[in-house]
Amino acid sequence: MRKTVLITGASRGIGRQCALDLSFDYDVIINYNNSEKEAKELLGLLKANGSNSIMIKADVSDRRQVDDMVEKIISYYGRIDALINNAGIARQELFCDVKSEDLKRMTDINLGGTFNCTQAVLKEMINKKCGKIINMSSVWGITGASCEVVYSATKAAIIGFTKALAKEVSLSGITVNAVAPGVIDTDMCKFDEETLEGIREEIPLGRIGDTKDVSGVVKFLLSEAASYITGQVINVSGGFVV
């Protein structure tokens, strides 16, 4: 029987690549909120790869929507074997210009979404005494980034969340790890070419990261080869942060 994996924010970027790479071995559940067109396109690709996939619209910051989503998944598949908390938003601005509503929105989605989805799936995983959870952090959660104070704070919180939860659920056979991407070529990488060239010069491997660089690590963490790894933060930044 194929295992199931729920990927939040799966319609674009890193989430989309994870869905594509995992679809050969997993039944992938595509979570999306606003990008319905992209989610439908992805669904067709996953089915072509042999994945019995479905797509579910849900705002991860809304606990009621998350609970409804998890209920639908369990009703359809009977279980959730893995969760990738990928949904998130970023915003670049001076800290003094950050509005309280911006703080709340980013915290609700980045950290609150991780909390909501993890808590919603954990009961089923604990009952089965197995499961894998991967949380998407960022190298800015490790080092902090100028003009991204709130984003850095939410991603740092996800690291603490990962380490603490890994200790709490380990006896239930559940592993919890985080991936911390560096500068990756996605919609969030909104820089002009001059800025990108400057970033490339700072990266020891000499290039901007590809979504496959991140999805490869995610796939490894979901594999049996990583069964003895938990509570870890894997830095995927080409040496940008060491």
C-alpha positions in Angstrom: 0.0 0.0 0.0 1.4 3.4 -1.0 1.9 5.9 1.8 0.3 9.3 1.9 1.9 12.7 2.4 0.2 16.0 2.9 2.1 19.0 1.6 0.9 22.4 2.5 1.3 25.2 0.1 2.0 22.5 -2.6 0.8 24.4 -5.7 4.0 26.4 -6.2 7.7 26.6 -5.6 9.4 24.2 -3.2 6.1 22.5 -2.3 5.3 21.8 -5.9 8.7 20.2 -6.5 8.3 18.1 -3.4 5.0 16.9 -4.7 6.4 16.0 -8.1 9.4 14.2 -6.7 7.3 12.2 -4.2 4.5 11.3 -6.5 6.2 8.3 -7.8 6.2 6.6 -4.4 3.5 8.5 -2.4 -0.2 9.4 -2.7 0.3 13.2 -2.5 -2.3 15.5 -1.0 -2.0 19.0 -2.5 -3.0 21.7 -0.1 -3.5 25.1 -1.5 -5.3 28.3 -0.6 -5.3 30.8 -3.5 -3.5 29.1 -6.4 -6.3 26.8 -7.6 -5.2 26.9 -11.3 -1.7 25.9 -10.3 -3.0 23.2 -8.0 -5.2 21.7 -10.7 -2.3 21.6 -13.2 -0.1 19.9 -10.5 -2.8 17.4 -9.8 -2.8 16.2 -13.4 1.0 15.8 -13.4 0.9 13.8 -10.1 -1.8 11.5 -11.4 0.3 10.9 -14.6 3.1 9.8 -12.3 0.9 7.2 -10.7 -0.1 9.0 -7.6 -3.7 8.7 -6.3 -3.6 12.4 -5.4 -6.3 14.9 -4.4 -6.2 18.6 -3.9 -7.8 20.4 -0.9 -8.3 24.1 -0.5 -7.6 25.2 3.1 -6.1 28.3 4.8 -3.5 26.7 7.2 -3.9 29.7 9.6 -7.5 28.7 10.1 -7.8 25.7 12.5 -11.3 24.9 11.5 -10.3 24.6 7.8 -7.2 22.5 8.8 -9.3 20.1 10.8 -11.8 19.7 8.0 -8.9 19.1 5.6 -7.4 16.4 7.8 -10.8 14.8 8.3 -11.3 14.6 4.5 -7.9 13.0 4.0 -8.4 10.3 6.6 -11.9 9.6 5.3 -10.5 9.2 1.8 -7.2 7.4 2.5 -7.6 6.1 6.0 -4.4 7.6 7.2 -1.7 10.3 6.9 1.8 8.9 6.9 3.7 12.1 6.5 3.3 15.9 6.7 5.4 18.6 5.0 4.7 22.0 6.5 5.7 24.1 3.6 3.1 26.9 3.4 4.5 30.2 4.2 4.8 33.9 3.2 7.7 36.3 3.2 7.9 40.1 3.3 10.9 42.4 2.9 10.7 45.8 4.7 12.4 47.8 7.4 11.5 46.7 10.8 10.2 50.2 11.8 7.7 49.9 8.9 6.2 46.6 10.0 2.5 47.0 10.9 0.9 44.9 13.6 -1.4 43.3 11.0 1.6 42.2 9.0 3.1 40.6 12.0 -0.1 38.8 12.8 -0.6 37.5 9.3 3.0 36.2 8.9 3.0 34.6 12.3 -0.5 33.1 11.8 0.6 31.5 8.5 4.2 30.6 9.0 4.1 29.5 12.6 0.4 29.1 13.2 0.0 27.0 10.1 2.8 24.7 11.2 1.2 24.4 14.6 -2.3 23.8 13.3 -1.4 21.1 10.7 1.0 19.3 12.9 -1.5 19.1 15.8 -4.3 18.0 13.5 -2.4 15.0 12.1 -0.5 14.0 15.3 -3.4 12.1 16.9 -3.6 9.7 14.0 0.2 9.3 13.9 0.4 8.7 17.6 -2.3 6.0 17.4 -0.4 4.2 14.6 3.0 4.9 16.4 4.6 6.1 13.2 4.8 9.1 11.1 7.2 11.7 9.6 6.9 15.5 9.9 9.1 17.9 8.0 8.9 21.6 8.7 10.1 24.2 6.2 12.3 26.8 8.0 14.9 29.0 6.4 18.6 29.9 6.8 17.2 33.2 8.0 15.7 31.3 10.9 19.3 30.3 11.8 21.1 33.6 11.2 18.5 36.3 10.8 18.1 38.7 7.8 18.1 42.4 7.6 14.7 43.8 6.5 13.1 40.4 7.2 12.9 40.5 11.0 9.4 39.1 11.3 10.0 36.4 8.7 13.3 35.4 10.4 11.6 35.3 13.8 8.8 32.9 12.5 11.4 30.6 10.9 13.5 30.6 14.0 10.4 29.6 16.0 9.8 26.7 13.6 13.3 25.5 14.4 12.5 25.5 18.2 9.2 23.9 17.5 10.9 21.1 15.5 13.5 20.3 18.2 11.0 20.3 21.1 8.3 18.3 19.3 10.9 15.7 18.1 11.7 15.0 21.8 8.0 14.8 22.8 6.8 12.4 20.1 9.9 10.2 19.6 8.6 7.4 21.8 5.5 7.3 19.5 7.8 6.4 16.6 7.4 9.8 14.9 10.3 11.8 13.5 10.2 15.6 13.3 12.9 17.4 11.3 13.3 20.8 9.6 14.8 21.9 6.3 16.3 25.4 6.1 16.7 26.5 2.5 18.9 29.3 1.5 18.3 31.5 -1.6 16.2 29.2 -3.9 14.8 30.1 -7.3 11.1 30.5 -6.6 8.5 33.2 -6.6 9.8 34.4 -3.3 13.2 35.1 -4.8 12.2 38.5 -6.0 15.6 40.2 -6.8 16.9 41.9 -9.9 19.7 40.3 -11.8 22.4 42.6 -10.3 21.3 41.6 -6.8 21.2 37.9 -7.7 24.7 38.1 -9.2 25.9 39.6 -5.9 24.2 36.8 -4.0 25.8 34.2 -6.2 29.2 35.6 -5.4 28.6 35.1 -1.7 27.5 31.4 -2.1 30.5 29.1 -2.0 28.9 26.7 -4.6 28.5 29.7 -6.9 24.8 29.4 -7.8 21.3 30.1 -6.7 19.6 27.0 -5.3 17.0 25.0 -7.3 13.8 23.6 -5.8 15.1 20.1 -6.5 18.0 20.8 -4.1 15.4 21.1 -1.3 13.0 18.4 -2.5 15.9 15.9 -2.6 16.6 16.5 1.1 12.9 16.2 1.9 12.7 12.9 0.0 15.7 11.6 2.0 14.2 12.6 5.3 11.0 10.7 4.4 12.9 7.6 3.5 13.9 4.7 5.7 17.5 5.8 5.4 16.6 8.7 7.7 14.7 6.6 10.2 17.2 7.4 13.0 17.3 11.1 12.3 15.0 13.4 14.3 15.1 16.9 15.8 17.5 18.1 13.1 17.7 21.2 10.9 19.2 20.5 7.5 20.7 23.6 6.0 20.3 23.7 2.2 22.1 26.9 1.1 25.2 25.9 -1.0 27.4 26.9 1.9 25.9 30.4 2.1 25.3 29.8 5.8 27.6 27.3 7.6 
